[in-house]
Amino acid sequence: MDAGSSISQRYQNDGYVSPVQLISDDEAKSHRAKLEEVEREYGSLHYRSKIHTLLSFAADLATSKPVLDAVEQILGPDILLYDCTYITKEPQTDSHVSWHQDLTYWGLSGDEQVTLWLALSPATEISGCMRMIPESHKQGKVEHIEIKDENNVLFRGQNVTGVDESRALMCPLEPGQASFHHGWTLHASMPNRSNDRRIGFNVQYITPSMKQTINPNASALMVRGNDRFNHYKTDIPASGVMEKEAVEYQAKLDKATKETWTNA
Ligand SMILES: O=C(O)CCC(=O)C(=O)O
């Protein structure tokens, strides 16, 4: 599916839209190569929040025109980049994601939020692509329980139990393709049984009207339109790669994000 007007219709009806071709295969491969070059020197960057403050190429992709054009169709003209991370499942590992809704532990005041998940390597049924329950966003927030599981990527091991998996649809993505999902859409993903890394570029966008109810110092980056609300401090996007000041700054933001999830 191309980035076109039907993104918003599909998103509103199904609670997600997939696949959307956002960048070319070559661009995805080049982004992956840059990420892996950094990882060879500094170690894995899996699940580090606010990565757009650490890596300029992450900030560039999260604020690029094709991405924001698609986000605008979902959220409208005023857009804040709220968080940005890589979610990586190493080859042949048990790392997985339990059924959950994104908004449950974020402390946001509403649901004008969308998550972008852009594939930087093949996301397939074998490598653990996302699975979604169509239209599940319409029921709003549902109960989560926390289950300790070191292989669950989710910070609190949050789970929605009793999901009717016969309704789940796979969202396979080629490198450069993406999905967008709503914060109340039930989704999960299985372990990576392939021989390649499964790498997703994961970005959360919100409208400026959304408040952060837990962290009074929460920050975000205005990426399109206007902010008439000023609820957020301004993130400083990275101007280089792993620059010393940025490393310290991102570490503080990452800590604050995880404290917010803990206290939500
Ligand atoms: O990367 C995954 O497998 C799951 C990602 C996810 O839960 C999300 O993007 O909200």
The ligand as an SDF file (V2000), in Angstrom:
LIG
                    3D

 10  9  0  0  0  0  0  0  0  0999 V2000
    8.9980   -4.8220   17.8150 O   0  0  0  0  0  0  0  0  0  0  0  0
    8.0800   -5.5550   18.1610 C   0  0  0  0  0  0  0  0  0  0  0  0
    8.0550   -6.7440   17.9030 O   0  0  0  0  0  0  0  0  0  0  0  0
    6.9040   -4.9860   18.9190 C   0  0  0  0  0  0  0  0  0  0  0  0
    6.8510   -3.5030   18.8510 C   0  0  0  0  0  0  0  0  0  0  0  0
    5.7220   -2.9050   19.6190 C   0  0  0  0  0  0  0  0  0  0  0  0
    5.1490   -3.4750   20.4890 O   0  0  0  0  0  0  0  0  0  0  0  0
    5.3470   -1.5520   19.2690 C   0  0  0  0  0  0  0  0  0  0  0  0
    5.8660   -0.9810   18.3020 O   0  0  0  0  0  0  0  0  0  0  0  0
    4.4660   -0.9940   19.9510 O   0  0  0  0  0  0  0  0  0  0  0  0
  1  2  2  0
  2  3  1  0
  2  4  1  0
  4  5  1  0
  5  6  1  0
  6  7  2  0
  6  8  1  0
  8  9  2  0
  8 10  1  0
M  END
$$$$
